[in-house]
């Protein structure tokens, strides 16, 4: 018997997608994905009337993206949007309003050269006119902010590793706007002269000083040896500790506030009243401190500004805390961390709350009954509610945590991926939004009590209107019963023009993580809409290990990584076959990271698929443990046995142990310097398949990241992967042909011309 959700979906599809696309619509292509514009850097004006934002537009022919500034009325939305900058060869970014709203500042490389490099700061009126350069920094500017009283504009500049803080008077900027003068001609005031470069920095709430982090020393020998050509990479090298300092803006004197030789400060948060500083401190031991991927080996601390006394809030280096935050009245301090604060787990997070001044007091755990992860997003003005975003099956929604009762309630119920935030300075509510038909955009609403009424939302950006010309496959939530009786869910993308009763080839697109989830967002699943446009159905399963379905679903793979996730995926495939949607003789599977892990496991456990594409997947947990930049989570998932004392669980759960079973043609993709799932894992797979006589190709991309860093190679991955599926799953084409990629250079230039004008461009 079909589940009700699937029956409803089929009825809906019979009425909608069974009809052919209109003459104006066409399927989405891989190139369409590459040339889509991206909007961001949302910056409301001080009076809450306007918002600055950036639009980054890919230039496919030149293999770069170019960013401009735009302005929109928060009351009128998209129709009022207009473009403010027009430098086709340069970028404008990092917009910020002057405190009185009379002008705004941004960073740009438009005047690079003539002894200057990098970004400089510029000022401009919102009602138009020419931008005026503010700075003339030889090394460029990296970050800026206005003082609390609006009297100074402070920025960071200098040689790498020696950046200092400088200031210009805002009064002089006003005069330049009025008279047409050149503000960059005035000598900036140098606020700091530290022996090492300043990292994070922030004004004191009363404007009396600036707090900042810097290393204890500048590594002169490190700089000299690299300049001399000794570029060896010393792993986990000794590096200086970071400490917290403050510079008094009246006297220009600097004081060091932390000096614990066992702790390196790596981030801080000021309380709104300026009386407290919360900070995160990492282990001073170099083999722990340099492990940055997991947030481990760090604890939370609280400093009372007046006395300088420091309280250690947590003492559990293997537990990851995050989101340290103060309530608006500074009375409360909160952070998020796993349900068990005493040992490493990958369980759902809770919020921990305490009165800030209750020195040595216990934190109260909030959200204990919430079967999902709670976090600290933003506070209500009265401090009684903490708002945060969390996944609910195939959606993400706004939730509210009552700080008195500890109970969580779901606020929104959109069939979409939704992320709500509130601008700290203006209180403007911004709703990040996307659904299967809507590319990422942002809305606003006057107040949180109106957020559940979509009629009250105002859309602020629409930077990819060309999507309305594309024929998209319908996406629905689908659920099925796994082999152990557990209900499992995911997202099903129907092929464009789907007709009930007809069976279609299937792509199973497996998300990474594994503690992630596929949701009803735009074109997820590694470009599922492109496959839908080519006639495939796409299943995006939220297998055991995924988030959004409760803690038991997320942790069911602990101690036996692959078994239940594999069962969930295969029973999901069987469900679609039973529904009459999928042709069991035409199926392929692909994934990246954890999705690559499961692809490799599937390769060694079944021959039901005609093709596999494995991206950055593990083959051997034993070698992967030492090669990767994360170890503790591997240990947790495999069964919490320490590898070097018990190899068997790692080997038993390694796809390599069962590689002799492999029969499916498999394409392999990996970044050569991937720190998370190192490329030797993929080389092991490729070599094994070659020796076993299984058709295989290995594409190794340049870079040192977990994802493919450059756009053109991302296109190569997508196009070659689809050609592999077409050839082996559908018996089409000639596998991969470089001509199909090279032709996109001219196609991309044409597509850029067509899309020019998006969002006011």
C-alpha positions, 0 to 999 in steps of 0.5 A, spaced: 500 500 500 502 506 498 503 511 503 499 517 503 504 522 502 506 519 496 499 518 493 498 525 494 504 527 490 502 522 485 495 526 484 498 533 484 503 531 479 498 528 474 495 535 474 501 539 473 507 536 471 504 531 466 503 536 462 509 538 457 513 544 459 511 551 455 514 553 449 518 558 453 521 553 458 527 549 457 531 544 462 536 546 466 543 545 464 550 544 468 552 551 465 546 554 468 548 552 475 555 555 473 552 562 471 547 563 477 548 570 480 549 570 488 546 575 493 549 576 500 552 581 505 545 584 507 546 591 510 540 594 513 540 602 514 540 605 521 533 607 520 531 600 517 528 603 511 533 601 506 538 595 505 545 594 501 547 588 498 552 585 494 551 581 487 556 576 485 556 574 477 560 569 474 564 571 468 564 564 465 569 566 459 574 569 464 573 564 469 572 569 475 566 572 479 565 580 479 561 583 485 557 590 485 553 593 490 545 594 490 540 598 494 533 596 496 527 599 500 525 594 505 518 596 505 517 596 497 522 590 496 524 587 489 521 593 484 525 598 488 532 594 487 537 598 483 544 597 482 549 602 485 556 600 482 558 598 475 565 596 475 566 590 470 573 589 472 573 590 479 569 588 485 565 592 490 564 588 497 563 589 504 558 595 505 557 598 511 552 604 513 555 610 517 551 611 524 547 617 521 545 613 515 548 619 511 553 615 507 555 608 506 562 605 506 565 599 501 571 595 500 573 595 492 580 593 488 578 598 483 584 603 484 589 597 485 596 599 482 600 605 483 603 602 489 597 600 492 594 593 492 588 589 495 582 593 497 581 600 499 575 603 502 570 608 499 564 612 501 558 614 497 551 617 498 545 612 497 542 617 493 547 616 488 553 620 486 560 618 485 564 614 490 570 617 493 576 613 496 577 614 503 584 610 504 591 609 500 593 603 504 599 600 500 597 593 503 590 594 502 584 594 507 582 588 511 576 589 515 573 596 518 568 599 523 565 605 525 566 607 532 560 607 537 559 614 537 560 615 529 566 619 530 571 615 527 572 610 521 577 604 523 580 599 519 585 594 519 591 594 514 598 592 513 603 586 511 600 579 512 601 577 519 603 585 521 596 588 520 595 594 525 588 598 526 588 605 523 582 611 524 580 617 520 575 622 522 568 621 520 567 629 520 572 629 515 569 624 510 562 629 511 566 635 509 569 631 503 562 629 501 560 636 501 566 639 498 568 634 493 575 633 497 579 627 497 579 624 504 585 619 502 589 625 502 589 626 510 594 622 514 590 616 518 591 616 525 595 609 527 591 606 533 596 600 534 603 598 533 603 591 536 609 586 535 604 581 531 598 582 526 591 584 529 586 578 528 579 579 530 577 586 533 571 589 536 569 596 539 567 596 546 560 598 547 561 605 550 566 606 544 572 607 549 577 602 546 577 596 541 578 589 544 583 585 539 586 578 538 593 577 536 599 572 536 604 573 542 609 574 536 611 575 529 614 569 526 620 573 522 624 566 521 618 563 518 617 569 513 624 569 511 625 562 510 619 562 505 621 568 502 628 564 501 624 559 497 624 554 503 617 552 502 616 545 506 610 545 510 611 543 517 605 539 520 603 541 526 608 546 527 610 550 533 606 557 533 605 563 538 599 563 542 593 568 541 591 573 547 586 578 548 588 585 548 585 592 549 587 599 546 584 605 550 582 610 544 584 616 549 591 614 551 592 610 545 595 605 550 594 597 549 593 592 555 594 585 555 588 581 558 589 574 558 596 570 559 595 563 560 600 559 558 596 553 557 590 557 553 590 560 546 584 565 545 581 564 538 575 568 539 571 573 543 564 576 544 563 582 548 556 583 553 552 589 551 553 592 557 561 592 556 562 589 563 563 582 560 567 578 555 566 571 553 572 567 549 574 561 547 580 558 548 584 552 545 589 548 548 596 550 547 599 543 546 601 544 538 598 537 536 591 539 539 591 546 537 592 546 530 586 541 529 581 546 527 576 542 523 572 539 529 572 545 534 575 540 539 580 542 544 577 548 546 573 551 552 569 557 554 571 562 559 568 568 562 572 575 564 569 580 568 572 587 565 572 591 571 576 586 575 580 582 570 578 576 573 577 570 568 572 564 570 573 557 566 566 555 564 567 549 561 573 544 562 572 538 557 577 539 551 574 533 547 567 536 547 565 542 542 561 548 545 559 554 540 555 560 540 557 563 546 552 569 547 549 574 552 542 576 553 540 583 550 541 586 558 547 582 559 544 578 565 544 571 562 550 568 558 548 562 553 552 557 549 550 550 545 553 544 546 552 536 546 547 533 550 553 530 554 558 535 556 562 530 559 565 526 553 565 526 546 559 525 542 555 526 536 549 527 539 544 533 538 546 539 541 542 543 547 543 550 550 546 551 556 544 558 560 546 561 567 546 568 570 552 571 567 554 574 574 553 567 578 561 566 578 562 558 579 554 557 578 552 551 574 549 552 567 542 550 566 540 545 560 535 547 556 531 544 550 532 537 553 526 534 550 527 537 543 529 531 539 533 535 535 539 540 535 538 547 539 542 553 538 543 560 540 541 564 534 538 571 537 534 573 543 528 576 544 529 583 547 526 581 554 531 575 554 526 570 555 526 567 548 532 564 544 530 563 537 534 558 532 533 555 526 533 547 525 531 542 520 524 538 521 525 532 516 526 535 509 525 542 511 528 547 516 524 552 520 525 557 525 524 555 533 523 558 539 526 556 546 523 559 552 529 560 557 524 559 563 521 553 562 526 550 557 521 548 552 522 549 544 516 550 540 516 550 532 515 557 529 514 556 522 512 551 517 514 552 510 515 547 505 522 550 504 529 551 507 528 557 511 533 561 515 531 567 520 536 572 523 535 579 526 540 584 524 543 586 531 544 593 530 537 595 527 533 589 529 531 588 522 528 581 521 531 577 514 529 571 512 533 567 508 529 562 503 529 557 498 524 552 495 525 547 489 522 552 485 525 558 488 533 560 488 536 563 494 533 569 496 531 574 502 525 576 505 523 581 510 517 582 515 516 587 520 516 583 526 516 576 528 509 575 530 507 576 523 512 571 520 507 565 520 503 569 515 507 569 508 502 575 506 506 579 510 513 578 507 516 582 502 521 579 497 528 583 497 532 580 492 531 576 485 537 575 482 536 569 478 529 571 474 532 566 468 530 560 472 522 562 471 524 560 463 527 553 466 522 547 466 523 544 473 522 537 476 517 537 481 520 535 488 516 532 494 517 529 501 517 521 500 517 516 506 518 509 506 519 503 511 526 500 512 528 493 513 528 494 521 521 497 520 523 504 521 520 510 517 525 513 513 524 519 509 528 524 503 526 528 497 524 525 490 525 529 484 520 527 478 523 528 471 520 533 467 514 531 464 513 525 468 507 521 467 504 516 471 505 509 469 512 510 466 518 508 469 524 512 469 532 511 470 534 513 477 539 517 480 540 516 488 544 522 490 547 521 497 548 527 501 555 528 505 556 529 513 553 524 515 550 529 520 546 533 514 540 532 510 537 533 504 531 538 504 526 542 499 531 547 497 533 549 490 537 544 485 540 540 491 543 533 490 549 535 486 544 538 481 538 534 481 534 538 477 539 537 471 538 530 471 530 531 472 531 535 465 534 529 462 529 525 464 532 522 470 528 521 477 532 523 483 532 520 490 535 524 495 535 519 501 536 522 509 539 515 511 540 513 518 546 518 520 542 524 517 540 530 522 532 532 522 529 526 524 531 525 531 537 523 535 536 516 534 536 516 527 542 520 527 546 516 532 543 509 529 550 508 525 554 509 531 558 502 532 556 500 525 557 505 520 554 502 514 549 497 515 543 501 516 544 507 512 545 502 506 539 498 508 535 505 508 538 507 501 536 500 498 529 500 501 528 507 498 530 504 492 525 498 492 519 503 494 520 507 488 520 501 484 514 498 487 511 505 486 512 504 479 516 510 478 523 507 477 526 502 472 530 497 476 534 496 470 537 503 469 539 506 476 546 509 478 548 512 485 553 518 486 555 522 492 561 526 495 564 525 502 560 521 506 556 520 500 562 518 497 563 513 503 556 510 502 557 510 494 564 505 495 560 501 500 554 500 495 559 498 490 562 492 494 555 490 497 551 490 491 551 489 483 544 492 482 546 499 480 549 500 473 554 506 474 557 509 480 560 516 481 564 516 488 566 523 490 572 524 496 570 517 499 573 513 504 576 506 502 580 504 508 578 507 515 585 505 518 589 509 513 584 514 513 584 515 521 591 518 520 591 521 513 585 526 515 584 532 519 579 529 523 580 523 528 575 523 534 569 523 530 571 517 526 573 514 532 566 515 535 562 513 529 566 506 528 565 504 535 569 508 540 575 503 540 582 507 539 584 505 533 591 503 535 589 498 540 584 495 536 584 495 528 579 490 527 572 494 527 576 499 523 577 494 518 571 490 518 567 497 516 572 499 510 569 498 503 576 495 501 575 489 505 570 487 500 573 490 494 573 483 490 565 484 490 566 490 486 562 489 479 559 496 477 563 501 473 565 507 477 568 514 476 572 517 482 573 524 483 577 527 489 581 534 490 589 532 490 590 536 497 583 534 500 585 534 508 578 531 510 578 525 505 585 525 503 586 523 495 590 516 497 583 513 499 581 514 492 587 512 489 586 505 493 579 505 490 582 506 483 587 501 483 583 496 486 578 497 480 583 497 475 586 490 477 579 487 478 578 489 471 572 493 473 571 500 468 573 506 472 576 513 471 579 517 476 579 525 476 583 528 481 582 536 481 588 541 483 587 544 490 587 543 498 580 543 500 574 538 501 570 541 495 573 542 488 575 549 489 574 552 482 568 553 477 571 550 471 573 543 474 566 543 478 563 543 471 568 538 469 566 533 475 558 534 473 558 533 466 563 527 466 559 524 472 552 525 468 556 522 461 558 516 465 551 515 468 548 516 461 553 511 458 552 505 463 545 507 466 541 508 459 546 506 454 547 513 451 553 517 448 560 515 448 562 516 456 566 523 457 568 527 451 572 533 452 569 537 447 562 537 451 566 541 456 570 546 451 564 548 448 561 551 454 566 557 454 562 560 448 556 558 451 557 561 457 559 567 454 552 567 451 549 565 457 552 571 461 549 576 456 542 573 457 542 573 464 545 580 465 540 585 468 539 580 474 537 583 480 538 590 477 545 589 473 
